[in-house]
């Protein structure tokens, strides 16, 4: 089995090379099969059946069917991007939320070292989250890291548009 972090990228590449199979790889079987066979059927009709049945109108129908194939292919790329990207963003948000909650628990227990470790993990996922910046600045303040505290406090002030933490 592929490493979890590379699997969405593998599905996207697979869908670029073989339209619809990336969706199948991430368990969207029906959508993937419909996309795959729609492209195969439209190409077959455009390149094999139309020249045999309507040789005089071949170019007119061929261009329309190739345009249809291109539209289906672009939909395939858009769909796999949405599936992979938004699934990844959702898991990142969940991990960030978990790190933030755990760090607050450590903070309330006066375990500043573990709180800072959890906040650092959350900070790596989202460097512009005001809550993370605020708690990191408070931990830096209690730890005596004056330079880091002032940098984090300034960044918090710049990003806190609602004045939630800067008052």
C-alpha positions as protocol buffer text, in pm:
chain_id: "A"
residue {
  index: 1
  type: UNK
  ca { x: 0 y: 0 z: 0 }
}
residue {
  index: 2
  type: UNK
  ca { x: 120 y: 349 z: -79 }
}
residue {
  index: 3
  type: UNK
  ca { x: 222 y: 589 z: 195 }
}
residue {
  index: 4
  type: UNK
  ca { x: -83 y: 784 z: 307 }
}
residue {
  index: 5
  type: UNK
  ca { x: 63 y: 1123 z: 212 }
}
residue {
  index: 6
  type: UNK
  ca { x: 147 y: 1019 z: -144 }
}
residue {
  index: 7
  type: UNK
  ca { x: -179 y: 837 z: -216 }
}
residue {
  index: 8
  type: UNK
  ca { x: -381 y: 1147 z: -318 }
}
residue {
  index: 9
  type: UNK
  ca { x: -97 y: 1256 z: -547 }
}
residue {
  index: 10
  type: UNK
  ca { x: -92 y: 907 z: -700 }
}
residue {
  index: 11
  type: UNK
  ca { x: -469 y: 925 z: -757 }
}
residue {
  index: 12
  type: UNK
  ca { x: -435 y: 1264 z: -926 }
}
residue {
  index: 13
  type: UNK
  ca { x: -156 y: 1145 z: -1156 }
}
residue {
  index: 14
  type: UNK
  ca { x: -351 y: 830 z: -1236 }
}
residue {
  index: 15
  type: UNK
  ca { x: -654 y: 1040 z: -1325 }
}
residue {
  index: 16
  type: UNK
  ca { x: -445 y: 1261 z: -1555 }
}
residue {
  index: 17
  type: UNK
  ca { x: -308 y: 959 z: -1742 }
}
residue {
  index: 18
  type: UNK
  ca { x: -624 y: 744 z: -1733 }
}
residue {
  index: 19
  type: UNK
  ca { x: -927 y: 970 z: -1682 }
}
residue {
  index: 20
  type: UNK
  ca { x: -1160 y: 838 z: -1414 }
}
residue {
  index: 21
  type: UNK
  ca { x: -921 y: 586 z: -1264 }
}
residue {
  index: 22
  type: UNK
  ca { x: -800 y: 833 z: -1002 }
}
residue {
  index: 23
  type: UNK
  ca { x: -1157 y: 853 z: -876 }
}
residue {
  index: 24
  type: UNK
  ca { x: -1169 y: 475 z: -865 }
}
residue {
  index: 25
  type: UNK
  ca { x: -841 y: 472 z: -668 }
}
residue {
  index: 26
  type: UNK
  ca { x: -996 y: 689 z: -396 }
}
residue {
  index: 27
  type: UNK
  ca { x: -1316 y: 481 z: -382 }
}
residue {
  index: 28
  type: UNK
  ca { x: -1540 y: 694 z: -606 }
}
residue {
  index: 29
  type: UNK
  ca { x: -1611 y: 391 z: -823 }
}
residue {
  index: 30
  type: UNK
  ca { x: -1928 y: 493 z: -1007 }
}
residue {
  index: 31
  type: UNK
  ca { x: -1805 y: 843 z: -1092 }
}
residue {
  index: 32
  type: UNK
  ca { x: -1468 y: 710 z: -1209 }
}
residue {
  index: 33
  type: UNK
  ca { x: -1621 y: 440 z: -1427 }
}
residue {
  index: 34
  type: UNK
  ca { x: -1869 y: 685 z: -1581 }
}
residue {
  index: 35
  type: UNK
  ca { x: -1589 y: 932 z: -1665 }
}
residue {
  index: 36
  type: UNK
  ca { x: -1363 y: 661 z: -1804 }
}
residue {
  index: 37
  type: UNK
  ca { x: -1624 y: 503 z: -2027 }
}
residue {
  index: 38
  type: UNK
  ca { x: -1767 y: 840 z: -2137 }
}
residue {
  index: 39
  type: UNK
  ca { x: -1428 y: 935 z: -2275 }
}
residue {
  index: 40
  type: UNK
  ca { x: -1373 y: 594 z: -2435 }
}
residue {
  index: 41
  type: UNK
  ca { x: -1717 y: 591 z: -2598 }
}
residue {
  index: 42
  type: UNK
  ca { x: -1696 y: 951 z: -2725 }
}
residue {
  index: 43
  type: UNK
  ca { x: -1351 y: 886 z: -2873 }
}
residue {
  index: 44
  type: UNK
  ca { x: -1471 y: 562 z: -3034 }
}
residue {
  index: 45
  type: UNK
  ca { x: -1768 y: 735 z: -3189 }
}
residue {
  index: 46
  type: UNK
  ca { x: -1556 y: 1031 z: -3307 }
}
residue {
  index: 47
  type: UNK
  ca { x: -1267 y: 830 z: -3451 }
}
residue {
  index: 48
  type: UNK
  ca { x: -1420 y: 495 z: -3558 }
}
residue {
  index: 49
  type: UNK
  ca { x: -1798 y: 497 z: -3597 }
}
residue {
  index: 50
  type: UNK
  ca { x: -1856 y: 841 z: -3754 }
}
residue {
  index: 51
  type: UNK
  ca { x: -1604 y: 783 z: -4039 }
}
residue {
  index: 52
  type: UNK
  ca { x: -1778 y: 453 z: -4122 }
}
residue {
  index: 53
  type: UNK
  ca { x: -2138 y: 572 z: -4096 }
}
residue {
  index: 54
  type: UNK
  ca { x: -2120 y: 935 z: -4210 }
}
residue {
  index: 55
  type: UNK
  ca { x: -1802 y: 984 z: -4414 }
}
residue {
  index: 56
  type: UNK
  ca { x: -1927 y: 1308 z: -4573 }
}
residue {
  index: 57
  type: UNK
  ca { x: -2007 y: 1478 z: -4237 }
}
residue {
  index: 58
  type: UNK
  ca { x: -1706 y: 1331 z: -4061 }
}
residue {
  index: 59
  type: UNK
  ca { x: -1528 y: 1656 z: -3970 }
}
residue {
  index: 60
  type: UNK
  ca { x: -1837 y: 1828 z: -3835 }
}
residue {
  index: 61
  type: UNK
  ca { x: -1928 y: 1546 z: -3597 }
}
residue {
  index: 62
  type: UNK
  ca { x: -1568 y: 1459 z: -3515 }
}
residue {
  index: 63
  type: UNK
  ca { x: -1492 y: 1810 z: -3388 }
}
residue {
  index: 64
  type: UNK
  ca { x: -1805 y: 1818 z: -3172 }
}
residue {
  index: 65
  type: UNK
  ca { x: -1732 y: 1479 z: -3018 }
}
residue {
  index: 66
  type: UNK
  ca { x: -1369 y: 1568 z: -2957 }
}
residue {
  index: 67
  type: UNK
  ca { x: -1488 y: 1886 z: -2784 }
}
residue {
  index: 68
  type: UNK
  ca { x: -1721 y: 1674 z: -2570 }
}
residue {
  index: 69
  type: UNK
  ca { x: -1427 y: 1445 z: -2486 }
}
residue {
  index: 70
  type: UNK
  ca { x: -1217 y: 1746 z: -2386 }
}
residue {
  index: 71
  type: UNK
  ca { x: -1497 y: 1876 z: -2163 }
}
residue {
  index: 72
  type: UNK
  ca { x: -1529 y: 1537 z: -1991 }
}
residue {
  index: 73
  type: UNK
  ca { x: -1151 y: 1525 z: -1942 }
}
residue {
  index: 74
  type: UNK
  ca { x: -1146 y: 1875 z: -1791 }
}
residue {
  index: 75
  type: UNK
  ca { x: -1432 y: 1775 z: -1561 }
}
residue {
  index: 76
  type: UNK
  ca { x: -1226 y: 1470 z: -1462 }
}
residue {
  index: 77
  type: UNK
  ca { x: -931 y: 1693 z: -1365 }
}
residue {
  index: 78
  type: UNK
  ca { x: -1152 y: 1937 z: -1176 }
}
residue {
  index: 79
  type: UNK
  ca { x: -1324 y: 1654 z: -989 }
}
residue {
  index: 80
  type: UNK
  ca { x: -1003 y: 1476 z: -884 }
}
residue {
  index: 81
  type: UNK
  ca { x: -854 y: 1807 z: -772 }
}
residue {
  index: 82
  type: UNK
  ca { x: -1158 y: 1879 z: -555 }
}
residue {
  index: 83
  type: UNK
  ca { x: -1162 y: 1529 z: -409 }
}
residue {
  index: 84
  type: UNK
  ca { x: -791 y: 1524 z: -328 }
}
residue {
  index: 85
  type: UNK
  ca { x: -741 y: 1886 z: -226 }
}
residue {
  index: 86
  type: UNK
  ca { x: -1047 y: 1927 z: -5 }
}
residue {
  index: 87
  type: UNK
  ca { x: -999 y: 1588 z: 159 }
}
residue {
  index: 88
  type: UNK
  ca { x: -641 y: 1690 z: 241 }
}
residue {
  index: 89
  type: UNK
  ca { x: -750 y: 2030 z: 374 }
}
residue {
  index: 90
  type: UNK
  ca { x: -1016 y: 1869 z: 592 }
}
residue {
  index: 91
  type: UNK
  ca { x: -765 y: 1632 z: 749 }
}
residue {
  index: 92
  type: UNK
  ca { x: -522 y: 1922 z: 806 }
}
residue {
  index: 93
  type: UNK
  ca { x: -793 y: 2123 z: 981 }
}
residue {
  index: 94
  type: UNK
  ca { x: -881 y: 1827 z: 1201 }
}
residue {
  index: 95
  type: UNK
  ca { x: -517 y: 1770 z: 1297 }
}
residue {
  index: 96
  type: UNK
  ca { x: -465 y: 2140 z: 1370 }
}
residue {
  index: 97
  type: UNK
  ca { x: -776 y: 2146 z: 1586 }
}
residue {
  index: 98
  type: UNK
  ca { x: -658 y: 1837 z: 1777 }
}
residue {
  index: 99
  type: UNK
  ca { x: -313 y: 1989 z: 1837 }
}
residue {
  index: 100
  type: UNK
  ca { x: -467 y: 2314 z: 1953 }
}
residue {
  index: 101
  type: UNK
  ca { x: -706 y: 2141 z: 2196 }
}
residue {
  index: 102
  type: UNK
  ca { x: -429 y: 1923 z: 2337 }
}
residue {
  index: 103
  type: UNK
  ca { x: -201 y: 2224 z: 2380 }
}
residue {
  index: 104
  type: UNK
  ca { x: -470 y: 2413 z: 2572 }
}
residue {
  index: 105
  type: UNK
  ca { x: -513 y: 2112 z: 2801 }
}
residue {
  index: 106
  type: UNK
  ca { x: -138 y: 2106 z: 2865 }
}
residue {
  index: 107
  type: UNK
  ca { x: -140 y: 2484 z: 2912 }
}
residue {
  index: 108
  type: UNK
  ca { x: -415 y: 2461 z: 3176 }
}
residue {
  index: 109
  type: UNK
  ca { x: -218 y: 2186 z: 3351 }
}
residue {
  index: 110
  type: UNK
  ca { x: 91 y: 2416 z: 3359 }
}
residue {
  index: 111
  type: UNK
  ca { x: 282 y: 2175 z: 3133 }
}
residue {
  index: 112
  type: UNK
  ca { x: 425 y: 2448 z: 2913 }
}
residue {
  index: 113
  type: UNK
  ca { x: 681 y: 2225 z: 2739 }
}
residue {
  index: 114
  type: UNK
  ca { x: 421 y: 1985 z: 2600 }
}
residue {
  index: 115
  type: UNK
  ca { x: 183 y: 2273 z: 2528 }
}
residue {
  index: 116
  type: UNK
  ca { x: 454 y: 2440 z: 2322 }
}
residue {
  index: 117
  type: UNK
  ca { x: 527 y: 2114 z: 2136 }
}
residue {
  index: 118
  type: UNK
  ca { x: 160 y: 2072 z: 2041 }
}
residue {
  index: 119
  type: UNK
  ca { x: 128 y: 2437 z: 1941 }
}
residue {
  index: 120
  type: UNK
  ca { x: 441 y: 2409 z: 1728 }
}
residue {
  index: 121
  type: UNK
  ca { x: 285 y: 2116 z: 1543 }
}
residue {
  index: 122
  type: UNK
  ca { x: -31 y: 2322 z: 1486 }
}
residue {
  index: 123
  type: UNK
  ca { x: 177 y: 2624 z: 1382 }
}
residue {
  index: 124
  type: UNK
  ca { x: 352 y: 2417 z: 1114 }
}
residue {
  index: 125
  type: UNK
  ca { x: 10 y: 2341 z: 963 }
}
residue {
  index: 126
  type: UNK
  ca { x: -119 y: 2700 z: 975 }
}
residue {
  index: 127
  type: UNK
  ca { x: 121 y: 2987 z: 1037 }
}
residue {
  index: 128
  type: UNK
  ca { x: -155 y: 3250 z: 1025 }
}
residue {
  index: 129
  type: UNK
  ca { x: -397 y: 3112 z: 1287 }
}
residue {
  index: 130
  type: UNK
  ca { x: -447 y: 3385 z: 1546 }
}
residue {
  index: 131
  type: UNK
  ca { x: -534 y: 3141 z: 1824 }
}
residue {
  index: 132
  type: UNK
  ca { x: -214 y: 2944 z: 1776 }
}
residue {
  index: 133
  type: UNK
  ca { x: -7 y: 3261 z: 1762 }
}
residue {
  index: 134
  type: UNK
  ca { x: -169 y: 3397 z: 2076 }
}
residue {
  index: 135
  type: UNK
  ca { x: -108 y: 3084 z: 2282 }
}
residue {
  index: 136
  type: UNK
  ca { x: 247 y: 3054 z: 2152 }
}
residue {
  index: 137
  type: UNK
  ca { x: 312 y: 3415 z: 2255 }
}
residue {
  index: 138
  type: UNK
  ca { x: 172 y: 3348 z: 2604 }
}
residue {
  index: 139
  type: UNK
  ca { x: 392 y: 3041 z: 2646 }
}
residue {
  index: 140
  type: UNK
  ca { x: 693 y: 3240 z: 2524 }
}
residue {
  index: 141
  type: UNK
  ca { x: 607 y: 3509 z: 2774 }
}
residue {
  index: 142
  type: UNK
  ca { x: 594 y: 3262 z: 3063 }
}
residue {
  index: 143
  type: UNK
  ca { x: 915 y: 3093 z: 2943 }
}
residue {
  index: 144
  type: UNK
  ca { x: 1100 y: 3424 z: 2933 }
}
residue {
  index: 145
  type: UNK
  ca { x: 1164 y: 3421 z: 2557 }
}
residue {
  index: 146
  type: UNK
  ca { x: 1121 y: 3796 z: 2512 }
}
residue {
  index: 147
  type: UNK
  ca { x: 1223 y: 3823 z: 2144 }
}
residue {
  index: 148
  type: UNK
  ca { x: 1001 y: 3537 z: 2035 }
}
residue {
  index: 149
  type: UNK
  ca { x: 713 y: 3670 z: 2244 }
}
residue {
  index: 150
  type: UNK
  ca { x: 734 y: 4016 z: 2087 }
}
residue {
  index: 151
  type: UNK
  ca { x: 750 y: 3870 z: 1735 }
}
residue {
  index: 152
  type: UNK
  ca { x: 450 y: 3643 z: 1797 }
}
residue {
  index: 153
  type: UNK
  ca { x: 254 y: 3923 z: 1965 }
}
residue {
  index: 154
  type: UNK
  ca { x: 318 y: 4156 z: 1671 }
}
residue {
  index: 155
  type: UNK
  ca { x: 213 y: 3890 z: 1419 }
}
residue {
  index: 156
  type: UNK
  ca { x: -100 y: 3821 z: 1626 }
}
residue {
  index: 157
  type: UNK
  ca { x: -188 y: 4192 z: 1621 }
}
residue {
  index: 158
  type: UNK
  ca { x: -142 y: 4208 z: 1245 }
}
residue {
  index: 159
  type: UNK
  ca { x: -363 y: 3905 z: 1177 }
}
residue {
  index: 160
  type: UNK
  ca { x: -629 y: 3959 z: 1445 }
}
residue {
  index: 161
  type: UNK
  ca { x: -887 y: 4159 z: 1250 }
}
residue {
  index: 162
  type: UNK
  ca { x: -1157 y: 4106 z: 1513 }
}
residue {
  index: 163
  type: UNK
  ca { x: -937 y: 4218 z: 1804 }
}
residue {
  index: 164
  type: UNK
  ca { x: -1013 y: 3893 z: 1980 }
}
residue {
  index: 165
  type: UNK
  ca { x: -667 y: 3858 z: 2135 }
}
residue {
  index: 166
  type: UNK
  ca { x: -506 y: 4200 z: 2102 }
}
residue {
  index: 167
  type: UNK
  ca { x: -710 y: 4389 z: 2359 }
}
